[in-house]
Amino acid sequence: MQNLQWKSSAPKAIGALLLGTFVAHQPGVTATSSLDAQDKKVAARVEKIIRENVTSPNNSLKLVVKPTARADQGYFSEIAIEGQPAQMKKLRLAELLIHSRNVQLDMAKLAEGKIQVIQSQTKFRAVITESDLTAMLAKGKRSAEMGLVVKYGKDAQHGDVLHVSGNWSWNWFSGPVTGVGKLRVSSDNKVYADIISLKLNGHEVPNFVKNKFSEKLNPVLDVADVPFQPRSLRVKVEGSRAILST
């Protein structure tokens, strides 16, 4: 079961995605003769909550919500979201593309002004640049004080990796720090950098110090606020971008 909850506040403009191409339309849902007033009301509520929680500069977020004749029971044939860039709370993405079909939402949660996904078939793609991740780490509760700068890379032995540099102080360990971590996605769709090497003041540190640094750094990316996540995601590096996708 997917578990996403959002709270609702003020309404915004609506966009649409039809047959894989985003086109503008007036606020409301895709016109379908079989929809009654309650179906349309539920669909408009879903659109409203998504727009309040996923934003894009200049109101450029593109969105479609296609209800079925059972929308009042939580069933939608399609929900799609596209933003370049997109922002969700502290999560900053250069690109976000979500295309979900056969969606079922929890109506009890919707009545509380929240969205909780029970099931969906989803294609997902999120792009996080080096500057996006550097900015997010600068605002992290545990990582902000280290002034970390990140670079993506490839390693012959470990594959896709994350290079970090900054300043760190812990007990009697203090000074400039550089590290390399292998990127992986956990079962709950969080991205970790498993520390391969960590140097403080130019010297490799023991494992217990690496473990402490890892606690400060990880997870480097948490997409818990992204809607309609599939059960399994993978991450790969392409130049200065990390791509999280199905």
Summary of the structure (lengths in Angstrom):
residues: 246
radius of gyration: 20.6
end to end distance: 16.7
largest distance: 70.4
contacts: 774
relative contact order: 0.14
helix: 21%
strand: 45%
